[in-house]
């Protein structure tokens, strides 16, 4: 009897313990697994079921749904691909799943990213522990992603052949002034990331193809002009096509904000080209024999000297030009030209005009001489006369073609749109022009530009201009076939020693 009671007691105790154990086991049981929750989350993410994703997140933030929808909308996400890795246990009741993904953004294409999905048991269920970096790592710590508009694309200026213009062409200042006239309507868009205390990070860029615009610059001529200026400071080369006025090259290394198109300088003896045109138009014969003394005094006025006080005796007018006789030109201008005649001739050759090149420009200025002293100085390119290198290139071009044409840096249609109507060409005195061609050829043959290494067929005129604020300016203008040019060296000294070597390098480089 006693043994039976003992057995019943043991069975009862075991029953109670069994029931407790079952209850304990039931109380500790976790529904599902980390892998199942992760799989469901990624599936909902792929399908765009944001609310389904939220149900798998432990205490999702109030803006969980709106944040996901806003990112998709703002980044213009067309689709998303997700590739989960293996589930990794990270502790008791915690796990993580590394993953990679690709968002396809309209206008940008595929944008890959990577992240980690963290999970933990909460209330006996595996839940996603969501944070902004789950959506994208760059959203951590207050980061943001957005698509921004880029500034208008800068138009790219090309040569007349359609080639790009290298930055070592010394033409950037002019091309940069042209570019805004041809800017694209928009510069494109970029995906950027921002974070507190950090610089903006550009992730993707979809730039608008820049508009291209051909200029009149010739690839080989521009290259030759630029290489002629390598190693030379404060100088410029401008080349034109006499038959059209097109600017074939502008290589500008002038310092202190000076410009070959806009800044005026005394042209020195290169202006004798225009003085000679006025004298020839008045009837002076190139073969006329004239005195070229070392010094000449205008009666009851000031004296003028030749460079180096050279006395050439009696010379023809053509040789006075070739030898750059200051005294001859002062005497002939002050005795043969009436009031205003030199200024009128200069106006026919472009002086006093604005030059609508596409980037603006000016030719030169000359005041009405108040007396013979001023006229004498003007006649040799000093006094009140000032000119730009562009202007003097146009003077050389006019000798070659017989017609003064306004220079332009753009094709005619575009130049008219940007700068308005172009000045009409001016037909010059053909007898004077024909004589000037022979006189400029003599400068190179046996005058101040002889034995300078210039190629055959070049005609030109040297110039040295005195300045009140430093060394002389050096000039050389000329032409060869359908190419005219001006070389200018600011405070470089005499034209023969400063400008001629550059001209030789330029012309021999073509």
C-alpha positions in Angstrom: 0.0 0.0 0.0 2.8 2.4 1.0 4.6 1.5 -2.3 1.6 2.3 -4.4 1.2 5.8 -2.7 4.8 6.5 -3.5 4.4 5.7 -7.2 1.3 7.9 -7.4 3.2 10.8 -5.8 6.1 10.4 -8.2 3.8 10.4 -11.2 2.0 13.5 -10.0 5.3 15.3 -9.5 6.5 14.3 -12.9 3.2 15.5 -14.4 3.5 18.9 -12.8 7.2 19.2 -13.9 6.3 18.2 -17.4 3.5 20.7 -17.6 5.9 23.4 -16.4 8.6 22.4 -18.9 6.1 22.5 -21.7 4.9 26.0 -20.6 8.5 27.2 -20.4 9.3 25.8 -23.8 6.2 27.4 -25.2 7.1 30.7 -23.6 10.6 30.7 -25.2 9.7 29.6 -28.7 10.5 32.2 -31.6 8.3 32.3 -34.6 10.1 32.0 -37.9 13.8 32.7 -38.6 16.1 35.6 -39.4 16.4 34.2 -43.0 12.7 34.1 -43.5 12.2 37.7 -42.3 15.1 38.9 -44.5 13.7 37.1 -47.5 10.2 38.6 -47.0 11.7 42.1 -46.5 13.8 41.9 -49.7 10.8 40.6 -51.6 8.6 43.4 -50.5 11.4 45.9 -51.3 11.8 44.6 -54.8 8.1 44.8 -55.4 7.8 48.3 -54.0 5.5 47.1 -51.2 6.7 49.7 -48.7 3.9 49.0 -46.2 4.7 45.3 -46.3 8.3 46.2 -45.5 7.2 48.4 -42.6 5.3 45.4 -41.1 8.6 43.5 -40.9 10.4 46.4 -39.1 10.6 46.7 -35.4 9.1 50.0 -34.4 9.3 51.6 -37.9 9.6 55.4 -37.8 6.5 57.4 -38.6 8.0 58.6 -41.9 9.2 55.1 -43.0 6.7 54.8 -45.9 6.9 58.4 -47.0 10.7 58.4 -46.8 10.9 55.4 -49.1 8.3 56.8 -51.5 10.1 60.2 -51.6 13.5 58.7 -52.4 12.0 56.7 -55.3 10.2 59.8 -56.6 13.0 62.3 -56.1 15.7 60.1 -57.6 13.4 59.0 -60.3 14.1 55.3 -59.6 12.7 53.1 -62.4 13.6 49.8 -60.8 15.6 48.2 -58.1 17.6 45.0 -58.0 18.6 43.4 -54.7 21.0 40.5 -54.1 21.1 39.3 -50.4 24.0 37.4 -49.1 24.1 34.7 -46.4 22.5 35.3 -43.0 25.2 35.7 -40.3 24.5 35.3 -36.6 26.0 38.2 -34.6 24.8 37.2 -31.1 22.0 35.6 -29.2 18.9 36.6 -31.0 20.6 38.9 -33.5 21.7 38.5 -37.1 22.6 40.5 -40.2 22.4 40.0 -44.0 24.9 41.8 -46.2 23.4 42.7 -49.6 24.2 44.5 -52.9 21.8 46.4 -55.0 21.3 48.4 -58.2 18.9 51.3 -58.6 18.2 52.3 -62.1 17.7 56.1 -62.2 16.0 57.7 -65.2 18.5 59.8 -67.1 21.5 58.3 -65.2 21.2 54.5 -65.6 22.4 51.9 -63.2 23.6 53.1 -59.7 25.0 50.2 -57.6 25.1 50.3 -53.8 25.7 48.0 -50.9 24.3 47.7 -47.4 23.6 45.5 -44.4 20.1 44.4 -43.2 20.2 44.0 -39.4 17.7 41.8 -37.6 16.9 40.8 -34.0 14.3 38.9 -32.1 11.7 41.2 -30.7 8.6 40.0 -28.9 9.4 36.4 -30.0 9.6 37.4 -33.7 12.5 38.1 -36.0 12.3 41.8 -37.0 14.3 44.2 -39.1 16.2 46.8 -37.1 15.8 49.6 -39.7 17.9 52.7 -39.9 18.3 55.3 -42.7 21.5 53.7 -43.9 19.5 50.5 -44.6 18.0 52.5 -47.5 21.4 53.7 -48.6 24.7 54.0 -46.6 25.0 57.7 -47.4 21.8 58.4 -45.5 23.5 57.7 -42.2 24.0 60.5 -39.6 21.7 63.0 -41.3 22.9 62.4 -44.8 20.7 63.2 -47.8 20.5 62.3 -51.5 19.2 64.6 -54.2 19.3 65.4 -57.9 20.4 68.9 -58.7 20.5 70.9 -61.9 24.0 71.8 -63.1 24.9 75.3 -64.4 24.4 76.0 -68.1 26.9 74.1 -70.2 29.7 76.2 -71.6 29.8 76.2 -75.4 32.9 74.7 -76.9 34.5 76.9 -79.5 36.1 75.0 -82.4 38.4 75.9 -85.3 37.0 76.6 -88.7 37.9 73.0 -89.5 35.8 71.7 -86.5 38.8 70.8 -84.3 39.1 71.6 -80.6 41.4 74.5 -79.7 44.1 73.5 -77.2 44.5 75.6 -74.0 48.1 76.4 -74.9 46.9 78.3 -78.0 46.8 81.6 -76.0 43.3 82.3 -77.3 41.3 81.3 -74.2 40.5 84.9 -73.3 38.7 85.4 -76.6 37.0 82.0 -76.7 35.7 82.5 -73.1 34.1 85.7 -74.2 32.5 84.0 -77.2 31.2 80.9 -75.3 28.3 82.6 -73.4 26.8 83.7 -76.7 26.3 80.0 -77.5 25.6 78.4 -74.1 23.3 75.4 -74.0 19.9 75.8 -72.3 20.9 73.6 -69.4 24.0 72.0 -68.1 22.4 68.7 -67.1 21.8 67.1 -63.7 23.8 65.4 -61.0 23.1 63.1 -58.1 24.7 64.4 -55.0 25.1 63.4 -51.4 25.2 65.9 -48.5 26.0 65.3 -44.9 26.3 67.7 -42.0 29.8 69.2 -41.8 31.0 67.6 -45.0 31.4 68.9 -48.6 28.9 67.9 -51.2 29.8 64.7 -53.0 28.8 64.2 -56.6 27.9 60.6 -57.3 26.5 60.6 -60.8 26.5 63.2 -63.6 24.4 63.5 -66.7 25.8 66.6 -68.4 24.1 68.2 -71.4 26.4 67.8 -74.4 28.0 71.2 -74.8 27.0 73.2 -77.8 29.9 73.5 -80.3 30.5 76.6 -82.4 33.0 77.0 -85.2 35.1 80.1 -85.2 37.1 81.5 -88.1 40.4 80.4 -86.4 42.5 78.1 -88.6 44.0 75.1 -86.8 47.4 75.3 -88.4 47.6 79.1 -88.3 46.6 79.3 -84.7 49.1 76.6 -83.8 51.9 78.4 -85.6 51.0 81.7 -83.9 50.9 80.1 -80.4 54.2 78.3 -80.9 55.8 81.5 -82.1 54.9 83.0 -78.7 56.2 80.2 -76.5 58.6 81.6 -74.0 57.7 85.2 -74.9 56.0 87.4 -72.4 53.7 90.4 -73.1 53.3 89.8 -76.8 50.5 89.0 -79.3 50.1 87.6 -82.8 47.0 88.4 -84.9 46.4 86.9 -88.3 43.6 87.6 -90.8 42.4 86.4 -94.2 42.5 89.6 -96.3 39.9 88.4 -98.8 37.2 87.9 -96.1 38.4 89.6 -92.9 38.3 86.3 -91.0 40.5 86.1 -88.0 42.7 83.1 -88.6 44.7 83.3 -85.4 44.8 85.3 -82.2 47.6 84.3 -79.8 47.6 86.8 -77.0 50.1 86.7 -74.1 49.8 90.4 -73.2 50.0 91.0 -69.5 48.1 93.1 -67.0 44.7 92.6 -68.7 45.8 94.1 -72.0 44.1 92.8 -75.2 45.2 92.6 -78.8 41.6 93.5 -79.8 40.8 96.3 -77.3 44.0 98.0 -75.9 45.4 100.9 -77.9 49.1 101.5 -78.3 51.2 103.9 -80.4 51.9 102.0 -83.6 55.2 103.7 -84.4 56.5 103.3 -87.9 53.9 100.7 -88.9 51.5 103.7 -89.2 53.8 105.0 -92.0 51.8 102.6 -94.2 48.8 104.9 -93.8 50.9 108.1 -94.1 52.3 106.7 -97.3 48.8 105.9 -98.6 47.8 109.6 -98.0 51.0 110.9 -99.7 50.6 108.5 -102.6 47.0 109.4 -103.0 48.1 113.0 -103.1 50.4 112.4 -106.1 53.8 111.5 -104.5 55.6 109.0 -106.8 57.3 106.1 -105.1 60.3 106.8 -107.3 60.5 110.4 -106.3 63.9 111.3 -104.8 63.7 112.8 -101.4 66.1 113.7 -98.6 66.5 111.4 -95.6 68.8 113.4 -93.2 69.5 112.2 -89.7 67.6 115.2 -88.2 64.9 117.3 -89.6 63.3 120.5 -88.1 59.9 121.6 -89.1 60.4 125.3 -89.9 59.8 127.2 -86.7 58.8 124.0 -84.9 60.3 120.9 -83.3 63.0 118.6 -84.7 62.6 114.8 -85.5 65.4 112.3 -85.8 65.9 108.9 -87.5 66.6 105.9 -85.3 70.3 105.9 -84.4 70.6 109.3 -86.1 71.2 107.5 -89.4 71.7 109.8 -92.5 70.7 108.1 -95.7 71.1 111.1 -97.9 68.9 111.2 -101.0 66.6 108.2 -101.4 63.4 107.3 -103.3 60.2 107.6 -101.4 59.9 103.8 -101.7 63.3 103.4 -100.0 62.5 106.0 -97.4 59.6 103.7 -96.4 61.8 100.6 -96.6 64.5 102.3 -94.4 61.8 103.8 -92.1 63.1 107.4 -92.5 61.3 109.4 -89.9 62.7 112.7 -91.2 61.4 112.0 -94.8 57.9 111.2 -93.6 57.7 114.2 -91.2 58.8 116.6 -93.9 56.5 115.2 -96.6 53.5 115.0 -94.3 53.9 118.5 -93.0 54.5 120.1 -96.5 52.2 118.0 -98.7 49.1 117.1 -96.6 46.4 119.6 -96.0 44.5 119.9 -92.7 42.7 116.7 -91.8 44.0 114.7 -94.8 46.0 112.2 -92.8 43.1 111.7 -90.4 40.7 111.2 -93.3 43.0 108.6 -94.8 43.3 106.8 -91.5 39.5 106.7 -91.3 39.4 104.9 -94.7 41.8 102.3 -93.3 39.6 101.6 -90.2 40.8 104.1 -87.7 38.0 105.4 -85.5 35.8 102.3 -86.0 34.5 99.8 -83.6 35.3 96.3 -84.8 32.3 93.9 -84.3 34.5 90.7 -84.3 32.1 88.7 -82.1 34.0 89.7 -78.9 34.1 93.3 -79.7 37.3 95.3 -80.6 38.4 98.6 -81.8 40.8 99.7 -84.5 42.5 102.9 -83.6 42.2 106.6 -82.8 43.8 109.8 -84.2 42.9 113.3 -83.2 42.8 116.3 -85.6 46.4 117.6 -85.5 46.4 121.0 -83.8 49.7 122.1 -85.4 52.5 120.9 -87.5 54.4 119.4 -84.5 51.5 117.1 -83.8 51.0 116.2 -87.5 54.7 115.4 -87.8 54.5 113.1 -84.8 51.3 111.5 -86.1 52.9 110.8 -89.4 55.4 108.4 -87.8 52.9 106.7 -85.5 53.5 108.8 -82.4 51.6 111.9 -81.3 47.9 111.3 -81.0 47.9 108.0 -83.0 47.0 104.8 -81.2 46.0 101.4 -82.6 45.3 97.8 -81.5 47.3 94.9 -82.9 44.0 93.8 -84.5 43.7 97.1 -86.3 47.2 97.0 -87.7 46.7 93.4 -88.9 43.6 94.8 -90.8 45.8 97.5 -92.3 48.3 94.9 -93.6 45.3 92.9 -94.9 44.0 96.0 -96.7 47.3 96.5 -98.6 47.2 92.8 -99.7 43.5 92.9 -100.9 43.1 96.5 -101.9 40.0 96.7 -99.6 39.6 97.4 -95.9 37.5 94.7 -94.3 36.3 94.6 -90.7 37.8 91.5 -88.9 35.5 88.9 -87.5 36.1 85.9 -85.3 32.9 84.1 -86.2 31.2 83.0 -89.5 29.4 85.9 -91.0 25.9 84.9 -89.9 26.9 84.3 -86.3 29.0 87.4 -86.1 26.0 89.5 -87.3 23.7 87.8 -84.7 26.2 88.5 -81.8 27.6 91.9 -82.8 25.1 93.3 -85.2 25.7 94.3 -88.8 29.2 94.2 -90.1 30.8 97.4 -91.5 30.7 97.6 -95.3 34.1 96.9 -97.0 36.0 100.1 -98.1 37.6 100.0 -101.5 40.9 101.9 -101.2 42.8 104.0 -103.8 44.1 101.2 -106.0 47.1 103.2 -107.3 48.2 103.9 -103.7 47.7 100.2 -102.7 49.7 98.9 -105.7 52.6 101.2 -104.8 52.4 100.2 -101.1 52.7 96.5 -102.1 56.0 97.2 -103.8 57.2 99.4 -100.9 56.3 96.7 -98.2 58.2 94.1 -100.3 61.2 96.5 -100.3 61.1 96.5 -96.5 61.8 92.8 -96.5 64.1 92.8 -99.5 66.6 95.5 -98.5 65.0 97.5 -95.7 64.5 97.2 -92.0 63.2 93.6 -92.2 65.9 92.2 -94.5 67.9 89.2 -93.5 65.4 88.3 -90.7 64.8 84.7 -91.8 61.3 85.5 -93.3 60.1 83.1 -95.9 59.9 84.1 -99.6 56.9 86.2 -100.6 56.5 88.2 -97.4 55.9 91.9 -97.5 55.8 94.0 -94.3 56.6 97.0 -92.2 58.6 97.2 -89.0 57.7 99.7 -86.2 59.2 100.9 -83.0 57.0 103.1 -80.8 58.2 105.3 -78.0 56.2 105.1 -74.8 56.1 107.4 -71.8 56.1 104.5 -69.3 58.8 102.1 -70.2 60.7 100.5 -73.0 59.6 101.0 -76.6 56.9 98.8 -78.2 58.0 96.5 -81.0 55.8 96.0 -84.1 55.8 94.1 -87.4 52.9 93.9 -89.8 52.8 92.1 -93.1 51.2 89.7 -95.4 52.0 86.6 -97.6 49.4 85.4 -100.1 46.0 85.5 -98.5 47.3 85.8 -94.9 48.0 89.1 -93.2 49.3 89.5 -89.7 50.5 91.8 -86.9 53.2 90.9 -84.3 53.2 93.2 -81.3 55.6 93.0 -78.3 54.7 95.4 -75.5 57.8 97.2 -74.1 59.9 94.7 -76.1 62.2 97.2 -77.7 62.8 97.8 -81.5 60.5 96.1 -83.9 63.4 94.5 -85.8 64.8 92.8 -82.7 61.6 92.2 -80.7 58.8 91.5 -83.3 60.6 90.2 -86.4 62.0 87.0 -84.8 58.5 86.1 -83.7 57.1 86.8 -87.1 59.8 84.6 -88.7 58.9 81.7 -86.3 55.2 82.2 -87.0 55.5 82.2 -90.8 58.1 79.4 -91.0 55.8 77.4 -88.8 52.9 77.4 -91.2 
